[in-house]
Amino acid sequence: MDRIKTGIENLDMIFGGGVPIYSVNVVAGTPGTGKTILLQQMMFYNAAPETKGLYITTLSEPTVKVVRYQQQFKFFLPEKVGKSVFFADIGTTIRNEGLPKTVDVILNFIKEIRPTFVVIDSFKAIHDLAPSVHGLREFVYDLAVKMAVWKCTTFLIGEYSEKEIEQEPEFAVADGIIRLENVCDTELPMRYLSVIKMRGSNFFSGKHSYIISEEGINIFPRQISISQTPEIRRRILKTGMPGVDKLLGGGLPSQTSLLVAGTAGSGKTTFSLKYLYSGATEYDEPGILFLYEETVDQIINIARGFGWDFAPLIKEGKIKIIYSSISDLNLDEHLLKIKKIVTETGAQRIVVDSLPCLLHQVSEQPYLVTEKAAQLTNLLKGLGTTALFVSRTPMGTEQVSKFGVEESLVDGIMILRIIGDKAKRKRSIEIYKLRNARHVLGECRMVIGNEGVKVLYTGN
């Protein structure tokens, strides 16, 4: 089936390759969700002398206002208006002459302009003026047939609720149904796009987050695809800490994920920094540290205190430190950012510090915690990296992880502890699990020094 490309990164993939040509699609959503922006962005992308676009306004917003507000976006190209992009207003016809005449007026525009891309905004206004449900169904069916005859791919925009999508006749006739929504039940209000129906398409289901910027709409799919998964070549990565490597059974198996869990002050960050530093300086393995708590300067100063100078390594591109504030973090967007940075740099060692901070915004939604944690671990493994996920555990508990799902998703778990011993406190390390490795069982004493984590006893 031939399809129209949207020109919006990731949206064609969500649609299953694009929008089927000559189809009729309803774009539903409450006011302020970006329906007009989405369709104008698609229309301008496709507009050319041989593939013209026609934007028809009804009773929601006059044409002059639509054009005025859309000019702030970069996708709006004034030179296309009147040549390959056309605007028309049928509000007067709808008010004064009713639905039968409205179809004739729309078809007259089609015959005159010969567009391949047609938008009616808002179709809900036509719906509300229909004399009956039966009359509306006939109108939509008649319109769909005639638009297909004229080889138009049509989009009907409307301020429909979720209940109306289930009941109103235009949704039964439509070939595609796309829903936009604003969700404000979290600390960070989010926008989501869902494909409810698209005939002849293997589309991505579920809610896909998006943002609106001067570029227009940017969409972040809830599923991240990897075009080419690297061949798994099993080898052992040395951590740069001989005692730890011995506990691990020689080192970390490549393309695995390790949860580094422990209470505050147990040495999680120190271990992670040494892992990256040794990779860059001893084994020619570039690394990336994704930060969500300390700043980049704080981390560089912590490393410098152990004699590990990250500054020249950052300058040479051997180590990259990326800080992101969790207060305005879009998880789906961030996972795509991680994929892009890892792909561009060819990094082999990754540290995420910390996993609970990264998943903070979905912490009250267990299914999302599991979904996003699984996506992250699978993404980094699929990109051929060996990743550490730092996680703080509450003092005085036996918890291995913050949310209780991470331990089943990662390949290995390292637990760092601070043990009370009269007036002094002692540190310990335990390899709780590690797939595909003969690791040492049990808890071992450790100290933190200039070489990072030093194991005092490595078991049998």
N, C-alpha and C positions, 0 to 999 in steps of 0.2 A: 504494500500500500504506500503510495506517495504521501509525503508529509511536508508540512510547512515548519521550518525551523523558527524558533522563538527569538534567537539572538541573545538569550539570557543564559549565562553559564549554569550548568547543572539542570536547568528546567527541561531541556529536550530529553535528557536521560530519565528524568522523573516521568515524563509523558510516554516513555517507551520509544523514543526516537523523534518526537515532534508531534504536531497536531495533524491528524489525518485530513487531507484536502477534501473540500466540499462538505465538511461536517458542520453541524450546528452545535455550539457549545455554550452552556450557561456558566457565567462567572458570578458566583454568589458571595455575598459578604455584607456585614454591617457597614455603615458609613465610616470612613477613615481607615479602611483596611488596605487601600491602594489599588482598587480594581481598575480605575481609570488609568493610573500610572502603568500598570501591568500591560494593559491592552495597547496603550499608545506606544509604549516601548517596543512591543512586538510589531506594531504596524509600521513604525518608522524604520525598524530594522529591515523589514521585507519590502518597503516601498521602492519601486523603480518604475520607469516608463511602461514596462511590460507587465508589472505586478503592482498595480495601484491599490491604495488603501482608502476606504471610505468610512468616516466616523460620523454616525448619525446620532444627534442628541434629541431627547424627547421633552419631558417636563421636569427633569431633575436639575439641569444646569444648562444655561444657554451656551451656544457655541463660543461666543466671544470670551466667556469666563474659562471655558475648558482650555482654549488656546493660550490665554494669558497665564494660567497657572502652570501649564506644562512646559512653558518656555524656560523655566528655571532648571530643567533637567538637561543633561548633556546629550541625551539621545534625540532631543527635539531639534530638528534641522530645518530652519525657516525656508531654505532654498527648495525644499521638497514640497512645501505647501502650495497647492494650486497646480502642481505639475504631476506629482505621484502620490500626494496625500491630500485628501479632500474632506471638508467638513460640511455637514448639512443639518438643518434644524427642522423637525417635523412636529414641533409642539403645537403649532396652530392647527394643523390638520387633525391631530388627535383630539384636541378640544372641540373643534367645530364640526368635524365630519365623521368621526368614529372609525372603527377598525377596518371595515371594507375599503374605504378610501385610503387609509394609511398604507395598506399593502400596495395599492396602485402607485402611490407617491414614492414609496421605497423602490419599487421596480423601475419607475421612471429615472430615478437617480442611477440605478444599476445600468440601465440601457445607455444612459448618457455618458457615464464615466468609465464603465466596464472594469470595475475593480475585481480583484481576486481575494481581498481581505476586507471584511465588512464588520463593523461594530455598531450595535444599537445600545445606547446608554441614556436613560435607564429603561430597560424592558419592563421593569416592575411597574412603571407608570402606565404602560399599556395594559399590563395585567390588571391593575386596579380599576381601569375604566371599562373592562370587558363586561358585556351584559350578562354573561353566564359562564359557568365552567365549560359547558359544551361549546359555547361560542369561542372561548379562548383557545380550547384544544384545536378546533378547526382552523383558527387563525394561525397558530404556531405551526401546525402541520402544513397548511397551504404555503406559509412563508418558507418553511424548510425545503419543500419540494421545489419551489420556484428559484430559491437561491442556489440549490444544487444544479438545476438546469442551466443557470447562468454561470456555473462553475465558480461559485463564491464560497469561501470558508468563512463562516459567520460566528460571531460572538455576541451573546445577549447578556448584558450586565444588569444586575439587580440587587437590591438590598433585601435579600431573603434571609429568614431565620432558618435554623436547622430543621425545625418542624415543617416549615413551608417546603423545604427541599424534598421532604418525604411525601408531601401530599399534592403539590400543585402540578397541573397537567403539563406545563412546559418542560418539566424535568423528565417526564416519561417520554416525550418526543425527542428530547435532546440526545445527541450522540455522545456528548461529553459534559461532565459536571465538575467544575473546579470551585473549591470553597476557600475563601480567605477569611481569617479571623484574628481578632486581637484577644490575647489572654493576659489578664492582670492579676492572677491568683498567686504570683510569685513576687519575690523582691524586685525582679527585673521584668517589666512588661515585655511580652513576646508576641510576635506575629507568626502565624502558621498558614501554610498552603497545603491543601489536601486534594488529591484527585479521587473523586468518589466514583466516577464513571468515565470511561473513554473506550468506545467500541473499537474492536480490532487492535487493541494495544495491550502490551504487557507492561503496564505502568507500575511505578513504585507506590505502594500503599502507605498509609500512615501520614503523620503530620510532619511537614518539612518547614523549618524555621526560615524566615527571611527578614531582611532589613531594607529600609528605604533611605537612599542617599542621593547626592546630586547625580550619581551615575544612573539612578533609577532603582530597580529592584534587584537585589542580590539574594539568591536562594542557596540554602545549605541543606542538602539531602540528609535524611536520618540514617541512610546507609552509605558508607564510603566504599567505593570500588577501587581496586588496585588493578591497573591495566595489565601489568606483568609482574607476577610474583617471582622474586629471585629463587634460583635453585638452592635448596637447602644443602649446604656443605658443612657437615658437622666438624667443628674444631673447638678447641678450648681457648677461652679468653682469660688471660691472667689479670688479676685485679691489681697487681702491684704490691700486694700484701701477702707474703709467702705463707704465713700461718693461716690466713683466711683461705688461700688457694688449697692448702692441704685439707682443711675442713670440707671444702667443696668437692673434693675428689680430684683435684688438679687445677681447678678453675671453673669458670662459668661456661657451660655449653653454649655455643653460638645460637643466635636467633631464639633465645628464650627470654622469659620475663621473670624478674625476681622482686618479690615484695620485701622491702627492708622496713621492718616494723619495730617500734620501740617507744618508750616513754621519752619525755623531754630530757635532753642532756645525755642520752644513751650512746650517741655517736653516729646517728644516721647520716647527717649531713657530711661529717668528716669522712665517713666511709665512701659516700657517693662522690665527693670531690676528689679523693685519692683515686678512685676508679676511673674518672675522666682524665685526671692529670697523667696517670701512668699510661693510659691508652694513647694520649697525644705525644708524650715524651719518650716512651720506651717501645711502643709497639706500632707506631704509625697508624693509629686508628682514631680518626676524628670523632669528636663527641659533641653532644648538645645537652644543655641543662635548661629545662623548662621550669621557671620559677613562678610561684604564686604567693609566697609569704615574704621572705627577705628580698631586698633590692639587689641589683647587680653589684653595686659598690660594696654592700655588706658582704656578699659572698666572696668577692675578690679579696677583701680584707681578711676574712676568715681563713681563706686558703693561704694568703701571704703569711699569716701567723704560724703556719706549719712549714714555711719555706717553699711553698708551691706558688710560683709566679704565673698567674693566669694571663696577665696583660699581654705579653708577647705572643702567647698561644692564640689569644683572641685576634690579635692583629694579623697573624699568619693564617687565620682561618682554620686552625686545628681544633679550636673549641669555640662554641657559640653559646652565649647565655641569653635566653629570651625571657623577659619578665612580663607577666600579664596580670592586671588587676582583676580580682574575682568579682568586684562590685558591678562591672558592666560586661561580663564575659558571656558571649553566646557560644554554648558548648559545641553546637554543630559547626559553626563558623570556625571555632578554634581547632577542632579536629582536622578540618580541611587545611588550616594554616600549618599544623604540625606535619601533615602529609607533604605539603609543598616544600617546607623548609628542609625536612629530612631528605626528600628526593633531590632537591637542588644541591645540597651540601655533600651528599653521599655519606652521611654520618653512620658510624657503626655502633657507637655507644651512646645510649640515651639515659638521662635521668629526669624523672618527673617528681618535683618536690613542691608540694606534696599532693598525693592522690585525693585525700579528703577535701583539700582546698579546691582542687579542680572540679570536684563533683558537688561542691557546696550548694549550688542553686537547685539541684535535684535531690538533695539529701532527704527530703520528706516524701519522695516518690520512689519507693524501692524498685519498681520495675524499670524506671529510668536509670537509677544507679547501676543496676545490673547491665542494662543495654549499653550505656555509654562506657562503662568499664570494660565490657567485652569488646566493644568497637575499638577502644584504644589499644588494648593488648593485641588484638588480631591485626590492627593496622600496623603497629610497630614490628610485629613478627613478620607480617607480609612484606614489609619494606626491607627486611633482612637485617634488622638491628637487634642488639642485645640490650634490654632495657631494665632499669631499676625503678621501682615505684616506691617512693618514701611514704610511710604512713605512721602517724603518731597514735599510740595506744594509751588509754587511760591508766594512770598510776594505780597500782594495787589490784589490778584485774588480770584475768587470764586471757583476755581478748587478744586475738591474733591480728584482727583488722578492725577498721572503723565501722564498716557496714555489714560485715559478715558474709559477703559474697566474693570478695576479692581473692580469698585463699583458694577458691575453686577455679578461678580464671587464670591465675598465674602458674608458671611452671615450678617456681621455687619460692620458699619463704625463709628469710633470715630474721631471727628475733634478737634484738639487742636489749639487754636489761641492766638496770642499776639495782644492786642487791644491798639491803641494809645489813651491816655487820657491826653491831654495837655502835661505837662512835664514828666508825668509818663506813663508807659505801664502796662497794666493789662492782665492777662491770663484768658482764658475761655475754657470750655469743652462742647462738644455737642455730644450726641449719635444720629447720623444722621439716622441710621437705625440699627435694630437688629432683625433678624427673630426669631420667636418662643419665644419672650420675651415682657413683658409689661414695656418697658423702658420709662424713663422720657423724654418728648419732650422739645425742646428749649435749649438755650445757658445758661450755668451757670458759675459763677465766680469760679476760682480756684487759688491755690497757690502751689508752690513746696517747700516741707520741708523735714525733716528727715523721715517722713512717706511716702515719695513719693508725689503723686498727692493728694492734699487735696481739696475737693469741699466745697466751702463756702455757696452755695445755691443749693438745690436739687429740686427745683420746687414743684409742688403740688403732 
